[in-house]
Amino acid sequence: MSPTPARLLIVDGHAFAYRAFHAIRQLSSPSGAPTNSIYGFIKMLDKMQASLAPTHLLVVWDGGLAAERLATLPEYKSQRPPAPPSLEEQIDGLLRYFRAAGIPFYCQDGVEADDWIAAMARQALAAGLPVIIASSDKDFMQLVCSGVGLFNPNDKSEKIWGHEDVRARTGVAPEQIVDWLSLIGDSVDNIPGVPGVGPKTATALLQQFGSVDCLYARLSEVSSEKLRASLQAAASIVRRNQELIRLKDDLADVWPIEQTLLNSREPEQLRALYAEWGFRTLLAQLSPAAAQSDLFPG
């Protein structure tokens, strides 16, 4: 049997925690503490590990909003509500699980997970390690290349997106995604785009001109007078958006690649956690005998 090829799976921690939280509504431990996000995250992570077979894995958490982006646009992500308290109180449990399961995780204050993931992907590529990014965030499409794929949990095909998959969904190449999003804006991050420019128009413009730089250098060639005027009026907005949307892959002190290797699991710690949370199925999978023990009396 040939050895499993080395690959790094980077998981957008908060995105998957939210996804699990909303996918499973009512689930709590025997003590009454909420466990829906913990259980859902574990199940999703197990499924990804089984299908993608990573040799290296890192779960990255948001460390807050980047000061540079807030200085550029004070309203950046301001419309997002705070995390539900019942989700926040499960984060510590998730970290306990990662430690017991031998899964590396990281968070750096003041650094958004997106930037940190971009920096990790760049470092892994430089080391010759292929990367899969697990996230539904469309910003990550800008990172897709021959060594970086995107696993989008919203895609029911469960395939790893490459260059042609990004083009099929947007009409532009990964290297044009920053310009594409800069034109249309991003309501999720509270970034306004050019009035009257939606995805189809942005795609057509970039197919014709190639980039935002070329578009503005040849603005007179835009046939629609209304569109030309809108683009001209929004020139500074588009340039600002490029700075907001372009992920920062040049961060210092990036997590060492060797520390993303999957570590050995600690069965006793996992058994204790599953018992504490009332995860009978996971406990049975870990050790069938444990499911028949007195961990769950009655």
VOPAGU-2260 file (C-alpha; in pm, 1 decimal, decimal comma):
REM VOPAGU-2260
SITE   aa  ch    i         X         Y         Z
SITE  MET   A    0       0,0       0,0       0,0
SITE  SER   A    1     142,6     336,6    -103,0
SITE  PRO   A    2     172,0     603,0     167,3
SITE  THR   A    3     -93,3     873,8     188,7
SITE  PRO   A    4      28,2    1182,9      -0,3
SITE  ALA   A    5     102,0    1476,8     226,7
SITE  ARG   A    6    -159,3    1753,2     228,5
SITE  LEU   A    7    -266,1    2025,1     466,7
SITE  LEU   A    8    -632,4    2080,1     549,7
SITE  ILE   A    9    -702,2    2426,9     691,3
SITE  VAL   A   10   -1045,0    2464,2     853,1
SITE  ASP   A   11   -1221,3    2797,5     903,8
SITE  GLY   A   12   -1303,2    2738,3    1271,3
SITE  HIS   A   13   -1569,6    2997,7    1344,6
SITE  ALA   A   14   -1746,8    2931,0    1013,9
SITE  PHE   A   15   -1781,0    2560,4    1090,6
SITE  ALA   A   16   -1880,1    2627,0    1452,8
SITE  TYR   A   17   -2162,8    2851,7    1329,9
SITE  ARG   A   18   -2260,7    2598,4    1064,5
SITE  ALA   A   19   -2281,6    2318,4    1320,4
SITE  PHE   A   20   -2468,9    2540,6    1566,8
SITE  HIS   A   21   -2745,3    2617,8    1316,2
SITE  ALA   A   22   -2757,7    2268,0    1164,6
SITE  ILE   A   23   -2838,6    2101,7    1497,8
SITE  ARG   A   24   -3082,3    2295,9    1710,9
SITE  GLN   A   25   -3157,5    2115,7    2035,7
SITE  LEU   A   26   -2874,7    1915,2    2185,9
SITE  SER   A   27   -2738,4    1936,6    2537,7
SITE  SER   A   28   -2523,8    1739,7    2779,6
SITE  PRO   A   29   -2662,0    1545,2    3077,0
SITE  SER   A   30   -2588,3    1855,7    3286,5
SITE  GLY   A   31   -2795,1    2072,9    3051,8
SITE  ALA   A   32   -2507,8    2257,8    2880,0
SITE  PRO   A   33   -2552,2    2315,2    2503,8
SITE  THR   A   34   -2347,9    2078,3    2286,2
SITE  ASN   A   35   -2501,6    2114,8    1937,7
SITE  SER   A   36   -2206,6    2303,4    1788,2
SITE  ILE   A   37   -1952,6    2069,0    1947,1
SITE  TYR   A   38   -2125,2    1757,7    1816,6
SITE  GLY   A   39   -2186,2    1898,3    1468,8
SITE  PHE   A   40   -1828,8    2024,2    1436,2
SITE  ILE   A   41   -1687,1    1684,7    1539,5
SITE  LYS   A   42   -1906,5    1502,2    1287,6
SITE  MET   A   43   -1817,2    1742,1    1003,0
SITE  LEU   A   44   -1447,9    1723,6    1084,9
SITE  ASP   A   45   -1456,2    1343,6    1099,0
SITE  LYS   A   46   -1626,0    1334,6     759,0
SITE  MET   A   47   -1370,0    1572,0     604,1
SITE  GLN   A   48   -1079,1    1374,9     745,2
SITE  ALA   A   49   -1224,4    1052,2     609,0
SITE  SER   A   50   -1282,3    1191,1     258,9
SITE  LEU   A   51    -980,9    1421,9     222,3
SITE  ALA   A   52    -724,5    1216,7     419,2
SITE  PRO   A   53    -502,8    1507,5     531,0
SITE  THR   A   54    -166,5    1435,2     687,6
SITE  HIS   A   55    -158,3    1788,9     829,2
SITE  LEU   A   56    -453,1    1979,9     975,5
SITE  LEU   A   57    -506,9    2319,5    1133,2
SITE  VAL   A   58    -827,1    2478,7    1264,2
SITE  VAL   A   59    -794,4    2857,7    1250,7
SITE  TRP   A   60   -1007,3    3089,6    1463,0
SITE  ASP   A   61   -1082,8    3458,6    1420,0
SITE  GLY   A   62    -881,4    3684,4    1646,8
SITE  GLY   A   63   -1095,7    3991,6    1584,4
SITE  LEU   A   64   -1122,0    4243,0    1302,4
SITE  ALA   A   65    -806,9    4372,6    1136,3
SITE  ALA   A   66    -725,0    4729,3    1246,4
SITE  GLU   A   67    -618,7    4821,8     892,2
SITE  ARG   A   68    -956,6    4726,5     747,1
SITE  LEU   A   69   -1147,3    4910,6    1019,0
SITE  ALA   A   70    -936,6    5220,3     954,2
SITE  THR   A   71   -1016,1    5194,3     583,7
SITE  LEU   A   72   -1387,7    5128,6     636,1
SITE  PRO   A   73   -1520,2    5182,0     990,9
SITE  GLU   A   74   -1845,2    5007,0     893,7
SITE  TYR   A   75   -1656,5    4690,4     796,7
SITE  LYS   A   76   -1856,9    4389,6     923,8
SITE  SER   A   77   -2040,9    4622,9    1162,9
SITE  GLN   A   78   -2381,4    4476,1    1075,9
SITE  ARG   A   79   -2291,3    4131,2    1206,8
SITE  PRO   A   80   -2468,1    4040,9    1531,4
SITE  PRO   A   81   -2261,3    3900,4    1818,1
SITE  ALA   A   82   -2236,5    3524,0    1845,1
SITE  PRO   A   83   -2521,8    3363,1    2041,7
SITE  PRO   A   84   -2414,3    3305,6    2403,3
SITE  SER   A   85   -2499,3    2934,7    2374,1
SITE  LEU   A   86   -2249,2    2910,5    2087,5
SITE  GLU   A   87   -1977,5    3109,3    2261,4
SITE  GLU   A   88   -1990,1    2883,8    2566,1
SITE  GLN   A   89   -1917,5    2581,9    2345,8
SITE  ILE   A   90   -1589,9    2714,6    2202,1
SITE  ASP   A   91   -1391,2    2605,6    2506,0
SITE  GLY   A   92   -1536,0    2256,8    2470,6
SITE  LEU   A   93   -1429,4    2245,4    2107,3
SITE  LEU   A   94   -1075,4    2340,0    2204,8
SITE  ARG   A   95   -1076,1    2063,3    2466,1
SITE  TYR   A   96   -1183,3    1820,8    2195,9
SITE  PHE   A   97    -907,1    1934,8    1957,4
SITE  ARG   A   98    -644,3    1879,3    2224,8
SITE  ALA   A   99    -774,1    1530,1    2300,6
SITE  ALA   A  100    -805,8    1443,3    1930,0
SITE  GLY   A  101    -453,6    1564,8    1845,5
SITE  ILE   A  102    -580,7    1838,8    1612,5
SITE  PRO   A  103    -372,1    2158,8    1598,9
SITE  PHE   A  104    -560,5    2488,7    1626,8
SITE  TYR   A  105    -460,3    2852,0    1639,9
SITE  CYS   A  106    -592,0    3201,9    1701,9
SITE  GLN   A  107    -401,5    3529,9    1705,0
SITE  ASP   A  108    -548,6    3845,4    1856,6
SITE  GLY   A  109    -617,9    4116,2    1601,0
SITE  VAL   A  110    -578,8    3883,9    1301,9
SITE  GLU   A  111    -876,7    3770,3    1098,0
SITE  ALA   A  112    -889,8    3399,4    1023,4
SITE  ASP   A  113    -905,1    3469,3     648,6
SITE  ASP   A  114    -566,0    3643,4     651,1
SITE  TRP   A  115    -410,5    3380,9     869,5
SITE  ILE   A  116    -537,1    3103,2     643,6
SITE  ALA   A  117    -396,3    3284,1     339,7
SITE  ALA   A  118     -56,9    3316,8     508,3
SITE  MET   A  119     -58,4    2950,3     608,8
SITE  ALA   A  120    -147,6    2845,2     254,3
SITE  ARG   A  121     137,6    3051,8     111,4
SITE  GLN   A  122     384,5    2903,7     358,0
SITE  ALA   A  123     268,6    2547,9     287,9
SITE  LEU   A  124     298,7    2601,8     -87,2
SITE  ALA   A  125     650,8    2731,3     -43,3
SITE  ALA   A  126     729,8    2409,8     145,4
SITE  GLY   A  127     580,1    2196,6    -134,4
SITE  LEU   A  128     275,5    2094,4      70,0
SITE  PRO   A  129     -60,9    2097,4    -114,3
SITE  VAL   A  130    -340,9    2278,2      68,8
SITE  ILE   A  131    -717,0    2233,5      97,2
SITE  ILE   A  132    -910,6    2519,3     259,0
SITE  ALA   A  133   -1243,5    2417,6     412,9
SITE  SER   A  134   -1478,2    2716,1     409,0
SITE  SER   A  135   -1780,4    2857,0     227,4
SITE  ASP   A  136   -1631,5    3210,0     234,1
SITE  LYS   A  137   -1610,2    3335,1    -124,5
SITE  ASP   A  138   -1299,2    3541,9     -42,3
SITE  PHE   A  139   -1095,9    3220,8     -45,1
SITE  MET   A  140   -1157,1    3174,4    -417,4
SITE  GLN   A  141    -875,0    3426,3    -471,6
SITE  LEU   A  142    -627,2    3174,9    -325,2
SITE  VAL   A  143    -715,5    2883,4    -553,5
SITE  CYS   A  144    -423,1    2772,4    -771,2
SITE  SER   A  145    -245,4    2453,3    -872,6
SITE  GLY   A  146    -144,9    2383,5    -511,5
SITE  VAL   A  147    -447,5    2523,0    -326,0
SITE  GLY   A  148    -800,2    2382,9    -349,3
SITE  LEU   A  149   -1122,3    2489,0    -181,5
SITE  PHE   A  150   -1362,8    2254,1      -5,2
SITE  ASN   A  151   -1697,5    2432,8      17,9
SITE  PRO   A  152   -1941,1    2262,0     258,8
SITE  ASN   A  153   -2230,6    2421,5      67,5
SITE  ASP   A  154   -2133,2    2225,2    -244,6
SITE  LYS   A  155   -2322,9    1895,8    -225,4
SITE  SER   A  156   -2081,5    1734,7    -474,0
SITE  GLU   A  157   -1813,8    1752,3    -201,8
SITE  LYS   A  158   -1545,6    1804,9    -464,3
SITE  ILE   A  159   -1235,1    2013,1    -415,1
SITE  TRP   A  160   -1266,8    2331,3    -616,5
SITE  GLY   A  161    -986,3    2418,1    -852,7
SITE  HIS   A  162    -927,5    2692,4   -1108,0
SITE  GLU   A  163   -1203,5    2580,0   -1346,2
SITE  ASP   A  164   -1457,7    2540,2   -1065,6
SITE  VAL   A  165   -1405,7    2902,7    -961,5
SITE  ARG   A  166   -1443,8    3013,0   -1322,2
SITE  ALA   A  167   -1758,0    2800,8   -1365,4
SITE  ARG   A  168   -1921,8    2967,8   -1064,6
SITE  THR   A  169   -1812,9    3325,8   -1123,8
SITE  GLY   A  170   -1708,7    3355,0   -1487,5
SITE  VAL   A  171   -1363,2    3480,6   -1384,2
SITE  ALA   A  172   -1032,9    3323,4   -1284,1
SITE  PRO   A  173    -915,0    3303,2    -920,5
SITE  GLU   A  174    -661,8    3581,5    -982,6
SITE  GLN   A  175    -953,7    3808,4   -1083,1
SITE  ILE   A  176   -1166,6    3738,3    -775,0
SITE  VAL   A  177   -1040,0    4038,5    -577,3
SITE  ASP   A  178   -1135,7    4270,5    -864,7
SITE  TRP   A  179   -1467,3    4090,1    -916,5
SITE  LEU   A  180   -1566,6    4127,3    -551,5
SITE  SER   A  181   -1436,6    4485,9    -545,9
SITE  LEU   A  182   -1681,8    4575,6    -821,2
SITE  ILE   A  183   -1988,5    4399,1    -678,9
SITE  GLY   A  184   -1910,3    4449,8    -309,7
SITE  ASP   A  185   -1977,1    4202,9     -31,2
SITE  SER   A  186   -2292,0    4245,1     176,2
SITE  VAL   A  187   -2173,7    3978,7     422,4
SITE  ASP   A  188   -1879,1    4200,1     518,2
SITE  ASN   A  189   -2074,5    4527,0     476,5
SITE  ILE   A  190   -1860,2    4634,4     179,0
SITE  PRO   A  191   -2063,8    4832,5     -78,3
SITE  GLY   A  192   -1984,4    4785,8    -444,7
SITE  VAL   A  193   -2042,0    4994,4    -756,6
SITE  PRO   A  194   -2410,8    5093,9    -783,5
SITE  GLY   A  195   -2575,7    4898,7   -1064,1
SITE  VAL   A  196   -2294,1    4643,6   -1094,0
SITE  GLY   A  197   -2388,2    4289,4   -1003,5
SITE  PRO   A  198   -2203,6    3961,1   -1058,3
SITE  LYS   A  199   -2297,4    3927,9   -1426,7
SITE  THR   A  200   -2191,4    4282,7   -1513,3
SITE  ALA   A  201   -1867,7    4250,0   -1315,9
SITE  THR   A  202   -1790,0    3923,4   -1494,2
SITE  ALA   A  203   -1855,2    4079,5   -1834,9
SITE  LEU   A  204   -1630,8    4375,3   -1752,7
SITE  LEU   A  205   -1344,5    4156,6   -1637,0
SITE  GLN   A  206   -1382,5    3925,4   -1934,3
SITE  GLN   A  207   -1351,7    4229,4   -2159,6
SITE  PHE   A  208   -1081,0    4423,8   -1977,1
SITE  GLY   A  209    -903,2    4159,7   -1767,7
SITE  SER   A  210    -858,9    4366,1   -1451,5
SITE  VAL   A  211    -980,8    4671,5   -1265,3
SITE  ASP   A  212    -660,5    4855,1   -1358,9
SITE  CYS   A  213    -721,4    4797,1   -1729,2
SITE  LEU   A  214   -1090,8    4876,5   -1690,1
SITE  TYR   A  215   -1019,9    5221,9   -1551,3
SITE  ALA   A  216    -737,8    5284,7   -1796,6
SITE  ARG   A  217    -982,7    5216,2   -2080,9
SITE  LEU   A  218   -1303,3    5338,4   -1919,2
SITE  SER   A  219   -1407,7    5521,0   -2234,6
SITE  GLU   A  220   -1450,7    5181,4   -2403,2
SITE  VAL   A  221   -1740,1    5087,2   -2173,4
SITE  SER   A  222   -2036,6    5108,7   -2411,3
SITE  SER   A  223   -2309,5    5195,6   -2160,8
SITE  GLU   A  224   -2298,6    5562,5   -2067,3
SITE  LYS   A  225   -2484,8    5493,7   -1741,9
SITE  LEU   A  226   -2245,3    5213,9   -1642,4
SITE  ARG   A  227   -1943,6    5422,3   -1740,4
SITE  ALA   A  228   -2063,5    5710,6   -1522,7
SITE  SER   A  229   -2131,2    5477,3   -1228,5
SITE  LEU   A  230   -1784,0    5324,0   -1255,4
SITE  GLN   A  231   -1623,5    5666,2   -1276,9
SITE  ALA   A  232   -1806,8    5793,0    -970,2
SITE  ALA   A  233   -1715,4    5480,7    -771,5
SITE  ALA   A  234   -1346,6    5464,1    -866,5
SITE  SER   A  235   -1224,9    5538,0    -514,0
SITE  ILE   A  236   -1470,1    5284,6    -368,6
SITE  VAL   A  237   -1338,8    5009,5    -597,6
SITE  ARG   A  238    -977,3    5088,0    -504,5
SITE  ARG   A  239   -1069,0    5082,6    -137,1
SITE  ASN   A  240   -1251,8    4753,4    -181,7
SITE  GLN   A  241    -942,8    4595,5    -335,2
SITE  GLU   A  242    -752,0    4668,4     -16,2
SITE  LEU   A  243   -1033,7    4534,4     201,6
SITE  ILE   A  244   -1091,0    4214,4       5,1
SITE  ARG   A  245    -734,1    4115,9     -80,9
SITE  LEU   A  246    -621,8    3865,6     182,5
SITE  LYS   A  247    -295,0    3938,9     359,6
SITE  ASP   A  248     -69,2    3638,6     306,2
SITE  ASP   A  249     248,9    3805,4     430,5
SITE  LEU   A  250     184,2    3781,6     805,1
SITE  ALA   A  251     481,6    3726,5    1031,0
SITE  ASP   A  252     506,2    3447,5    1289,2
SITE  VAL   A  253     298,8    3202,1    1089,1
SITE  TRP   A  254     239,5    2866,4    1257,4
SITE  PRO   A  255     525,8    2627,5    1169,8
SITE  ILE   A  256     424,6    2368,6     911,5
SITE  GLU   A  257     567,4    2082,4    1117,3
SITE  GLN   A  258     326,7    2174,2    1397,5
SITE  THR   A  259      26,3    2110,2    1173,3
SITE  LEU   A  260      96,6    1735,9    1164,1
SITE  LEU   A  261    -190,3    1540,0    1311,0
SITE  ASN   A  262     -95,5    1414,6    1656,3
SITE  SER   A  263    -194,3    1096,0    1830,8
SITE  ARG   A  264    -542,5    1087,2    1977,9
SITE  GLU   A  265    -588,1    1049,3    2352,6
SITE  PRO   A  266    -863,3     785,3    2384,5
SITE  GLU   A  267    -910,2     827,5    2758,9
SITE  GLN   A  268    -952,5    1203,0    2727,4
SITE  LEU   A  269   -1195,0    1158,9    2439,7
SITE  ARG   A  270   -1389,2     898,9    2635,2
SITE  ALA   A  271   -1422,6    1137,7    2928,7
SITE  LEU   A  272   -1537,5    1422,9    2702,7
SITE  TYR   A  273   -1793,4    1211,6    2518,0
SITE  ALA   A  274   -1929,6    1088,4    2850,1
SITE  GLU   A  275   -1948,7    1443,7    2986,6
SITE  TRP   A  276   -2135,5    1562,6    2676,9
SITE  GLY   A  277   -2359,4    1257,0    2645,4
SITE  PHE   A  278   -2232,8    1162,0    2298,8
SITE  ARG   A  279   -2334,1     795,5    2312,5
SITE  THR   A  280   -2270,2     724,5    1943,1
SITE  LEU   A  281   -1922,0     874,2    1942,7
SITE  LEU   A  282   -1840,3     693,5    2265,8
SITE  ALA   A  283   -1952,9     362,0    2115,7
SITE  GLN   A  284   -1739,0     424,3    1806,2
SITE  LEU   A  285   -1439,9     498,0    2026,2
SITE  SER   A  286   -1484,1     192,4    2243,5
SITE  PRO   A  287   -1787,8     -34,5    2205,6
SITE  ALA   A  288   -1746,6    -162,4    2558,4
SITE  ALA   A  289   -1776,6     187,2    2699,2
SITE  ALA   A  290   -2126,7     221,2    2562,3
SITE  GLN   A  291   -2237,4     -64,6    2786,8
SITE  SER   A  292   -2068,5      75,3    3096,6
SITE  ASP   A  293   -2229,5     272,5    3375,6
SITE  LEU   A  294   -2128,4     608,2    3220,6
SITE  PHE   A  295   -2493,1     656,0    3131,0
SITE  PRO   A  296   -2694,5     502,7    3413,7
SITE  GLY   A  297   -3055,9     429,3    3343,9
